[in-house]
Amino acid sequence: MSEPFTNRKVHAGPLHSDRRTAVVLLNMGGPDSLEAVEPFLYNLFSDRRLIALPGGPFLQKPFARMISRRRARSARENYRHIGGRSPLLDWTERQALGLSRVLDSTWGIYVIMRYWQPRAQEVLWRMRNDQVEQALVLPLYPQYAEATTGSSIADFRQAAATLFPELTYAVIDHWYDWAPYLDALAARVVEGLESFPRDMRDEVPLLFSAHSLPQRVIDRGDPFLGQTLATVRGVMQRIGDRPWHVGFQSRSGPVKWLRPSVDEVIKTLAAKGHKSLLMVPLSFVSDHIETLHEIDVIYRRAATERGIVHFVRSPSLNDHPDFLQALAMLLQRRYNDLCEPDDTA
């Protein structure tokens, strides 16, 4: 198993045991109202790390404005279907609250969203006012991708350099093979399997769903695909021998994307006569639009139309106690590895 963190992510020296410490959780964010959908999409499409639109950096924002306006109407309908807003911030704040209880320490826990509030600048000002001296930064993307983890880290670094340059921090930039995380994910898969009649559970295929990336990104060396497959193998070691597949979702645009898509896998399984399917969201540690609408509505409909009678999605990790314990153990180990006694004590 590889280390779930790398020393090159330490900023401005080691951490110290007697200094005021914070945990910073990074996530993508989502619109908090139907009116926020278009500006959220604009923020998202403006990020060249996530989506490099044609025309180079100077045309990124004009294209982002055009695309966000074009897609806002359908996106609003999707969000309306799940309650008129994204629950991602709610879940992340519940994870932060749960972590504060599990860690049982004086660490403050802060939440930063990449494309919607609370943004990095706002939170770093609050950390400064709270007299935080050092921080552990945890992107809530288990598998590293430059488009997600890399973008969130870059956003944090830029804001910290401008607003809080004296802050010392370390980043846990991936944790795809962290054993307690794999244990928690495997437990959710077992919960999903228990939704099927007992006599059919052994035959239910698993479809692990990860967010897609352009193939050229992987070809340039992004580790996301390899880490995703390693996570699946780690889960299957805990689940046991049974049929499984990996598919990719959330594709957009005419470029070549990672394959197979989730829809292609569903079509293949239905053609082979499968009547049951367990979807396992892999890249996502909280429920949001891609689980609650893309999987629960779109892919469920696609499976049903092709003859799959029993379609189940395994529960998301959300604030399950075993997942919070896994994150707490990860943070504590990182802290212990980096911490030096304060030489002023």
Stockholm file with secondary structure:
# STOCKHOLM 1.0

chainA/1-345         MSEPFTNRKVHAGPLHSDRRTAVVLLNMGGPDSLEAVEPFLYNLFSDRRLIALPGGPFLQKPFARMISRRRARSARENYRHIGGRSPLLDWTERQALGLSRVLDSTWGIYVIMRYWQPRAQEVLWRMRNDQVEQALVLPLYPQYAEATTGSSIADFRQAAATLFPELTYAVIDHWYDWAPYLDALAARVVEGLESFPRDMRDEVPLLFSAHSLPQRVIDRGDPFLGQTLATVRGVMQRIGDRPWHVGFQSRSGPVKWLRPSVDEVIKTLAAKGHKSLLMVPLSFVSDHIETLHEIDVIYRRAATERGIVHFVRSPSLNDHPDFLQALAMLLQRRYNDLCEPDDTA
#=GR chainA/1-345 SS CCCSSCGGGEESSCEETTSCEEEEEEECCCCSSGGGHHHHHHHHHTCTTTCCCTTCHHHHHHHHHHHHHHHHHHHHHHHHHTTSSCCHHHHHHHHHHHHHHHHCSSCEEEEEESSSSSCHHHHHHHHHHTTCCEEEEEESCSSCCIIIIIHHHHHHHHHHHHHCTTCEEEECCCCTTCHHHHHHHHHHHHHHHTTSCGGGGGGCCEEEEEECCBHHHHHTTCSHHHHHHHHHHHHHHHHCSCCEEEEEECCCSSSCBCSSBHHHHHHHHHHTTCCEEEEEECSCSSCCHIIIIIIIIIIHHHHHHTTCCEEEECCCCTTCHHHHHHHHHHHHHHHHHHEECCTTC
#=GC SS_cons         CCCSSCGGGEESSCEETTSCEEEEEEECCCCSSGGGHHHHHHHHHTCTTTCCCTTCHHHHHHHHHHHHHHHHHHHHHHHHHTTSSCCHHHHHHHHHHHHHHHHCSSCEEEEEESSSSSCHHHHHHHHHHTTCCEEEEEESCSSCCIIIIIHHHHHHHHHHHHHCTTCEEEECCCCTTCHHHHHHHHHHHHHHHTTSCGGGGGGCCEEEEEECCBHHHHHTTCSHHHHHHHHHHHHHHHHCSCCEEEEEECCCSSSCBCSSBHHHHHHHHHHTTCCEEEEEECSCSSCCHIIIIIIIIIIHHHHHHTTCCEEEECCCCTTCHHHHHHHHHHHHHHHHHHEECCTTC
//
